[in-house]
Amino acid sequence: MGEFELISHYFAAAPCAQGGEGVALGIGDDCALLDLPAGEQLAISTDTLVAGVHFPDACDPLLLGQRALAVAVSDLAAMGATAIAFTLALTLPDVGRNWLAGFAEGLGRMAGRCAISLIGGDTTRGPLSITVTVFGRVPTGQALRRSGAQPGDLLCVGGDLGNAAGALPLVLGQRSAPADVAQPLLDHYWAPLPQLRLGEQLRGLASAALDISDGLLADCGHIAKASGVALQVDQAQVPVSAALLALLGRDAALHAALTGGDDYVLAFTAPQAALASLVQPYHVIGRVLPGKGVVLRDEHGQDITPQQRGYQHFGQTV
Amino acid sequence: MGEFELISHYFAAAPCAQGGEGVALGIGDDCALLDLPAGEQLAISTDTLVAGVHFPDACDPLLLGQRALAVAVSDLAAMGATAIAFTLALTLPDVGRNWLAGFAEGLGRMAGRCAISLIGGDTTRGPLSITVTVFGRVPTGQALRRSGAQPGDLLCVGGDLGNAAGALPLVLGQRSAPADVAQPLLDHYWAPLPQLRLGEQLRGLASAALDISDGLLADCGHIAKASGVALQVDQAQVPVSAALLALLGRDAALHAALTGGDDYVLAFTAPQAALASLVQPYHVIGRVLPGKGVVLRDEHGQDITPQQRGYQHFGQTV
């Protein structure tokens, strides 16, 4: 048995690979098999993280395992899907036992938090890269799309924004901060908890939804384009954490919240009346208007043109 | 729009990404959505190909696109599943228009031959690597497993073996051959056609099945282990192509057929009576016995111990 085959056996023995609801056959045959309840659709998403582009080569494998899975599962939350299973395609330059143990531990922790099972994958030799494909189930026709926002709907987000962007210089060792400031930000960067419960509650309630990965303004642009509407964001309503404010101050924190990527917090639109039944926390940050594009309003109700809507890839910042 | 986002749009516009049976939502939202008919299960498999390990860096992107998809779809055939859809995680060092056009063309050709639709993926910057995850449907309980072989069953394969191993020195430019010898072998290496029709016919008929990727003897070992039986292979019955014989001669051709990897031909076991209803071509090459392991019999009916059961990874041969 080759060392890479040994790795497959290693993952097959992990607690998160022992099956779960909907998993008819896990690791070990040519394919895995999933059962899907009648009246449901299967939601599928794939995300790749490459060393040196999406994470530093030398980062803690436990944190990397958590993050690789969380980033992918967040797309299930964004569709209002319930997580079922995932596959892992892991490319490694060599086989380090400690690295593998840490990575599997992180993967398993996040799998436990998301109630998702590892059902297969492939392990190959090469430059470090991780591709996770996630599977969820959602009642037929109730998946949350980007295309249903209607003028008059409110624009909401599921939590504080900008934490991951604020954490990036800490992750890269470019700056430091007291533990009570740094730790909440680093926790959010390395283990963003996919908002699966919120996504499930939004079924039949939200008119459009996605998870914020490119930055709030850029992702609002995706909803606006897909729905054929304009989105107005009230800068004063955008929620930022105490840790981010402490690290960056008000102006830079707001900038991070508006343009930073990797938040993996849901953004959604919904009629005001529908929001009354929402139990999970959320923040109203704007509204849907006729027109197109994204309009940012400052604290005085003045429209301002966002200077930067983009998102700096990790690889472009180092 | 960044150049990697442009690539996503490029693939989204490809003919193979325009949906198909079972595809409720394709590329463009947070997740794709699949419908699964009542009474069917979803079969899933993931394969990664890494430049310099599984293919030469400088190979024709059209051929690479064909092969990357074929290798993954072959796992659906091995389960008796009908192909529905696939995702593509593509990591590229840079964006070459010609390379992309060739790769997409090859991917599309193989997708057409397999009647499978591209429904999503991720494009990232990094060392060249391709991860394809395939989805198929199979009637509940009828998937072809590795674990059902029974003593008394016959052992069969779906076509000639060893062609890919024979092609490898041609692929690597280590030797040459006349076109009528080289071309059939190269065709098999770069565009192995997944035996989907054979797999579908084997539902409810075969007792065990897989696709030969590690080499006949090694893969027979997988069936033997999973089923708790022994497999006897009659060397004289193992089918080899005229091109392979012309390239290597009888002894080396047989060696390639027994131990070469990457054939992506189905191997299966079935009761003799069940085989009568099989319309697709197949070759009986041995039988299932009580015991364990794989026994190779020579032309005189003598048991011989295989000298080499392994499989030489591309990366280990260069």
Contacts between the chains, C-beta under 8 A, distances in Angstrom:
chain1	res1	chain2	res2	distance
A	24	B	41	5.7
A	24	B	140	7.9
A	25	B	143	7.2
A	25	B	145	7.8
A	28	B	226	7.7
A	29	B	79	7.1
A	29	B	145	5.7
A	29	B	146	5.6
A	29	B	147	7.8
A	29	B	210	7.8
A	29	B	226	7.8
A	30	B	45	6.3
A	30	B	75	4.4
A	30	B	78	3.9
A	30	B	79	5.3
A	30	B	144	8.0
A	30	B	146	7.5
A	30	B	209	8.0
A	30	B	210	5.5
A	30	B	211	6.4
A	31	B	43	4.0
A	31	B	44	5.7
A	31	B	45	4.5
A	31	B	75	5.4
A	31	B	76	6.5
A	31	B	78	7.4
A	31	B	79	4.4
A	31	B	81	6.6
A	31	B	136	7.2
A	31	B	143	7.3
A	32	B	43	7.3
A	32	B	44	4.8
A	32	B	45	7.3
A	33	B	41	4.7
A	33	B	42	6.8
A	33	B	43	5.8
A	33	B	44	7.6
A	33	B	79	7.7
A	33	B	138	7.5
A	33	B	143	5.7
A	34	B	41	6.5
A	34	B	42	4.4
A	34	B	44	6.6
A	35	B	41	5.8
A	35	B	42	7.9
A	35	B	140	7.3
A	36	B	36	4.8
A	36	B	41	8.0
A	36	B	42	6.4
A	38	B	38	5.7
A	41	B	24	5.7
A	41	B	33	4.7
A	41	B	34	6.4
A	41	B	35	5.8
A	41	B	36	8.0
A	42	B	33	6.8
A	42	B	34	4.4
A	42	B	35	7.9
A	42	B	36	6.4
A	42	B	42	6.3
A	43	B	31	4.0
A	43	B	32	7.3
A	43	B	33	5.8
A	44	B	31	5.7
A	44	B	32	4.8
A	44	B	33	7.6
A	44	B	34	6.6
A	44	B	85	8.0
A	44	B	87	6.5
A	44	B	119	6.8
A	44	B	120	6.4
A	44	B	135	7.3
A	45	B	30	6.3
A	45	B	31	4.5
A	45	B	32	7.3
A	45	B	120	6.5
A	46	B	87	4.5
A	46	B	88	7.9
A	46	B	89	5.2
A	46	B	120	6.1
A	46	B	121	5.3
A	46	B	122	5.1
A	46	B	131	7.8
A	46	B	133	6.5
A	47	B	89	7.8
A	47	B	122	5.4
A	48	B	89	4.6
A	48	B	91	6.1
A	48	B	122	4.6
A	48	B	124	4.8
A	48	B	131	7.2
A	49	B	124	7.8
A	50	B	91	5.8
A	50	B	124	5.3
A	50	B	125	7.0
A	50	B	126	3.5
A	50	B	127	7.7
A	51	B	126	7.6
A	52	B	126	7.3
A	53	B	124	6.3
A	53	B	125	5.5
A	53	B	126	5.3
A	54	B	124	7.2
A	75	B	30	4.4
A	75	B	31	5.4
A	76	B	31	6.5
A	78	B	30	3.9
A	78	B	31	7.4
A	79	B	29	7.1
A	79	B	30	5.3
A	79	B	31	4.4
A	79	B	33	7.7
A	81	B	31	6.6
A	87	B	44	6.5
A	87	B	46	4.5
A	87	B	133	6.1
A	88	B	46	7.8
A	89	B	46	5.2
A	89	B	47	7.8
A	89	B	48	4.6
A	89	B	89	7.1
A	89	B	131	4.3
A	89	B	133	7.8
A	91	B	48	6.1
A	91	B	50	5.8
A	91	B	129	6.1
A	119	B	44	6.8
A	120	B	44	6.4
A	120	B	45	6.6
A	120	B	46	6.1
A	121	B	46	5.2
A	122	B	46	5.1
A	122	B	47	5.4
A	122	B	48	4.6
A	122	B	131	7.3
A	124	B	48	4.8
A	124	B	49	7.8
A	124	B	50	5.3
A	124	B	53	6.3
A	124	B	54	7.2
A	125	B	50	7.0
A	125	B	53	5.5
A	125	B	313	7.9
A	125	B	315	6.3
A	126	B	50	3.5
A	126	B	51	7.6
A	126	B	52	7.3
A	126	B	53	5.3
A	126	B	127	6.7
A	126	B	129	6.2
A	127	B	50	7.7
A	127	B	126	6.7
A	127	B	127	4.1
A	127	B	129	7.5
A	129	B	91	6.1
A	129	B	126	6.2
A	129	B	127	7.5
A	129	B	129	5.8
A	131	B	46	7.8
A	131	B	48	7.2
A	131	B	89	4.3
A	131	B	122	7.3
A	131	B	131	4.4
A	133	B	46	6.5
A	133	B	87	6.1
A	133	B	89	7.8
A	133	B	133	4.6
A	135	B	44	7.3
A	136	B	31	7.2
A	138	B	33	7.5
A	140	B	24	7.9
A	140	B	35	7.3
A	143	B	25	7.2
A	143	B	31	7.3
A	143	B	33	5.7
A	144	B	30	8.0
A	145	B	25	7.8
A	145	B	29	5.7
A	146	B	29	5.5
A	146	B	30	7.5
A	147	B	29	7.8
A	209	B	30	8.0
A	210	B	29	7.8
A	210	B	30	5.5
A	211	B	30	6.4
A	226	B	28	7.7
A	226	B	29	7.8
A	313	B	125	7.8
A	315	B	125	6.2
